[in-house]
Amino acid sequence: MLGALIGTAFWWAVYLLVFRRDRRRVRNGVLLLIALYSSVSTLSRLVSTTLPLGELLVVAGGALALLGVLVLGVFLVLNGLTMVRKEGRSLGNLLSGVAGLALLGAPVAAGALVLTLTPLGLGAGALVALLALHLGLAFLVFLCASVPYQLFPRQLATSGIIIHGSGLINGQVPKLLRNRLDRAVTERERQLALGGDPLLVPSGGQGEDEPRSEGEAMAEYLLEEASIPAERVRAETSSRTTEENLRFSHRILDEAGHQGPYVVATSRYHAFRAALLARGLGFDDEAIGGPTAYYYVPSATLREFLAILSYRKVWLAVTFLPSLALVALLIRVAVLGG
């Protein structure tokens, strides 16, 4: 038991050290997941060996965890319906519902395939189960990396604040984007209290369904609604992606005589990916996030997860190779056994 406690303390120490050094890393999620698993494993051993009916309590805890997965699946399906009702039909708005159906359906599909007792069925069932497990672990790593980043942002003294755009509604700033702008204004007030006077760069180009650029609409909000002095706002109106938001806004700030790192204001769910992209571009920026409507968070979080998966396609494929090898081995054993 002492060894388990030492091992748990070791993993927590490694995680805290790496997280403190740079919060903008996916590997932080891996280390936190290992630390959490070690903690749960050690706690289970303590409960099972020291408390009356300890083993029964551990089994009950495992059953509750499985029940929690089912409840999560149902919640995601209901959230998908809410998203469609409130935000309209689109692939992004359907994500949480699709994820809920997959969470509920994957075990059933895998079990049904295995019960066919054919080599192909066994292999397909194992493949479905392992793929679900692989994606589930990847999502847990993502959560373990992004949630602490959102909860414990690194506060910088900066001369520039970049504000990431999002879609306009009839050319006007909607609530989601307004929350990003308000978060930037709050950060500006903090910088003023530190003795600085940062330049605000609202960043976003014009979408195909938008009558004007997001940067222009955001600048108008800052000037008219937030009463920011005009000389402290410089709109960026050409970017189409988060990466372009960062690169083009850096160019504006650098040409204005400022030096990074800068603070990036966005939505809370988007902060980790924005920081990850900034790091990939060689910037030392840190991202901060404004609040988001509760019903919007699950789908938005899943979109962020899929976006980060697209940055790590090679690693995702490489880590799945052992699972493919196991499936091939199962099929071979089943064929030889038949």
N, C-alpha and C positions, 0 to 999 in steps of 0.2 A: 504493500500500500504506500509506503514511503517513496518508493521509486515512481509510482504513478503521480503522487503529489509533486515530486521534483520535476517530472516530465511536463506536467501541466504548467507549473511555474516557469519552466524554461520556454515553452511555446508562447506564453503570454509576454514574457520579457522580449523575445525576438520580435513578436508582432508590434509591441509598443515602440521598440527602438526603430524598426523600419518605417512604421507609420509616422513617427515624429520626424524622421529624416525627409520623407517625401510622401505626402498623402495621395499623390496623383499616380498610383500604381495599381494595376490589376492584381499583382502578386500580394498586395496587402490583404485582398480578399481570401486568397489561398491560406495565408498564415493565420488570419482570424478564424477561418473555418476549422483549421487544424486545432487551434487553441480551444475553440468552443467544443469540438468533438472530444478532445482530451478532458475538458472539464466535465462534460456530461457523462463520459465513461467513468471517470474517477468518482463522481457523485453517485452513480449507479452502484458501483462497487461498495462505497461507504454505506449506502442505504441497505443494500442486500445483506451485508455482513454485520451491521451494528444495530439495526432497528428490528423490533418484533414484526414478523410477517414482511421482512424487507424484500425478499424475492418476489412476493406477491405485489408489493408496491411498485417494483421495477416493471413487472409485466403489465400492471395497470397503466403505468406511465407510457409504455410503448403502445398500448391499445389506444390511449388518448391521443398520442401522436398520429396514429393511423386515422383516427376519427377526425383529427384536425385537418389532415390532407383531404378527406372527403368534403368537409365543411368548406375548405378553401376552394375546391373545385366548384361546388355549388355557388359560392359567393362570386367567383369569377364569371360564371355563366350569367348570373343575375346582373353583374356589373356590365357585362357586354350588352345586355338588353337596355340597361340604363343609358349607356353611351350612345346607342343607336337612337334612342328616344330623344335624348337631349342634344346630341351633336350631329345626327344624321348618319346615313349609311356610307361607310368607307372602310377600306381594308384596315386602316389604323384603328378605327373605332370598334372594329370587330375583334381585335386582338385578344382582349381579356376573355371574351366569350369562347373563342376558339381554344385558348389556353385551358380554360376550365373544362371544356369537352375533352380535350386531349388528356388532361390530368385524370378525369374520371374514366375515360375510355381505354387508355393504354393498358392498364392491368387486365381489364376484361378481354381485350383483343389478344394480348400475349397469352393469357390463360387458355382462351379458346383455341388458339393455334397449337399450343403445346398438347392439348387434349386430343388433337387429331392423331397423335402417336405416329406420325409419318416423319421421315427425315426432313422433308421440306418444311412441314409444319413446326417441328421442333426448332429448326434453324430460324425460321421466320419469327416464331414466338420469342426465342432468345434475343434476336436482333431488335425486335420492338421493345422488349424490356430493357436491354442494355442501352439502346438509344435514348429511351425515356430517362434512365438513370444518368446517362452522360449529360443530357441537356439540363436535368434537374440539378446536378452538381455544379454545372457551369453557371446556372442562374443563382445558386446559393453563393458562389464565389463573387459574382457580380454584386449581389446585395451586400455581402460582407465588405466589399470595397467601396461601394457608392454610399451606403447609409452612414457609416462613420464620417465620410468626407462631408456629407451634408450637415451632420450634427456638430462636427467640430472643425469648422473652417479655419484656415490659417489667416490671421488678420495682418494685412500689409499696410505700410505707409507708402502711398503711391501718388503719382501726379496725373494719372489717367484712369478713367473708368469706362470700359467697353460694355455696351448694353446690347445683348443679342435680340434680334427681332423675331417676330412670329407673325402669322397671318393677320391681315387687317379684315375688318368687316365693314363693307360699304365705305372703304377708305378711312375708317376711323379705328382708333386704338381700342381693342376689346379688353375684357377684364384680365385675361391671362397676360397680355403684354403690358397692361397698366401695372400689374403686380411687379413685373420685372423693372419697370421704370421707377416705381416707388421704392423698390429695394435699392436701386442705384442712388436715388435721392437721399435715402437714409445713410448709405455709405458715404456720400459726399459730406453730409453733416458730421459724420465721425471723422473724416479727413480734415475738415475745417477745424474741429476741436483739437486736432493734433498739430495745427499750424499750417496745413497745406491748403491748396485750392485747386483740386483736380479738374482737368478738362474732361467733359462727358462726351462720349462718341456713341450715339445711337446708331446701330448698324443693321442694315437690311435693304435688299434691293426690291424691285417691283415684280411681284408675281404675275402670272398670266391673267389671273382673275382679280387683280388689284388695280384701282385707278391711279395710284401713285405709290412711290416707294415706301417701304416700312420705315426707313431711316428718316424720311421727311416727316411722316406722321408722328413718329416718336419725338423728333426735335420740336415739333409744334406743341406736343403735350408738355414737354419739359419747360418750354418758354411760357406757355399760357396757363397751364394748370399747376405746375410746380414752381413757377416764378424763378427759374434759374436764369441768371444773366446771359444774354445772347452771346457774349464773348467767351463764355465757358461751355458752349455747346458747338460741336462740329459734326455734322451728320455724314455718315458713310452710306451711300445709296446704290452701290453696285453689286454687293455680295448676294450669292444665292445659297450658300451652304454655311454651316458652322465654321468650317475651316477657312472659308473666304472671309467670314465675319472677323475672324482673328487676324488674318494676314493683312486685309485692307485697312482695318482699324489701327493696327500697329503702324502701318505706313503713315497714316494721318497723324498719329501721335508723335512718331519719330520726326516727321517733317516739321511739326510744330515746335520742335526743340525739347521734347520730353524724352525721358529714359525709363524703361521698364525696370522691374516688373509692374504690370498693371492688374487692376481688379476687373474681373469679368462678371457682370450682373446678368443673371438669367433666371429661369425657373428652378426651384429646388431639385426637382427630379432630373434636370438636365445638367446640373452643376458638375457632376463627376465627369461626364463625357466631354464637356467643354474644357475642363482642366486636363483631361487625358490628351485631347487634341493639341492643346497649347503646349504641353510637354513634348509631344511628338514633333511639333514645329520648332522646338528649341527655345520656347519662351518660358520664363519663370512665373507666368501669371498664375493667380489663384482665382477660383470661381466662387461666387456666392449666389444663393437662390432665394427667390421670393416664393410666397405660398401659392398653392394650386387648389382648385376645387377638389374635394375628397373623391368624388366619383371619377374624376379624370386621371387620378394618380395611377391606378393599376395598368390601364392601357398605355399611358405615357411611359411608365417604368418598363413595360415589356418592349416598347419601341426602342428605348435606350439600350436595353439588353441586346436586342437583335442588331442594332447599329454597332455596338462594341464587338459582338460576335463577328460581324463583317470585317472588322479590323484585325481579327485574330483567326482567320479562316484556316491558315496553315497549322497553327497550334491545335485548333479544335480537331482537325483531321488527324494529326499525328497522335493525339491522345486517344483517339477512337480506334486506332489500328489494333491494339491488344484485344479490344472487344470483337472486332471483325475476325481476328485469329481464333478467338474462343468459339465464335459461332461456327466457323469452318471446322474446328475440331469436333464440336458437338454433332454436326451433320455427318462427318466422317465416321464417328463412333456409332451413330444411329444406323448408317448404311451397312457398316461391317457387322453390327449386332443383328440387323435384320436378315 
